[in-house]
Amino acid sequence: MTQNPVNIDLVLENMSNQIANLSKEKAVVQAYSIQQKQEIDQLKAEIQQLKQVVEESDESLDEIVS
């Protein structure tokens, strides 16, 4: 049986393409992660604001009842 010679240039090109695709995928994942963190931080800030509103409302009700 004869073996076909391996074309090193094709192998290197294929590996380079795979690396490029992985780099793109990594960038997408990082961007999505950053976006999710920003949304979580925003939601935490909104929750904190709502807690303050509830506390102020509770204090107002306490003053009315007293």
Steps between C-alpha positions, in 0.01 A plus 500: 500500500624846416441792728400838371746766602368747756494855378643695794371829361142369503539366852638832623227695321236276656649543846520877451133508401407298808696737724332801336155347553577423863622855551175636355294270721699605805442867420126439465487318832696776673274770354190308611649454847573871533148585383349259754711648781388851408136392500542328837665810647216715366239267650682503835495881496128501420432255782694720740295803392177307548612391848559863589154597374343222707695603810395863455139392454521288816640797693219723370240245604659472846477878540134501395411216736688654795 
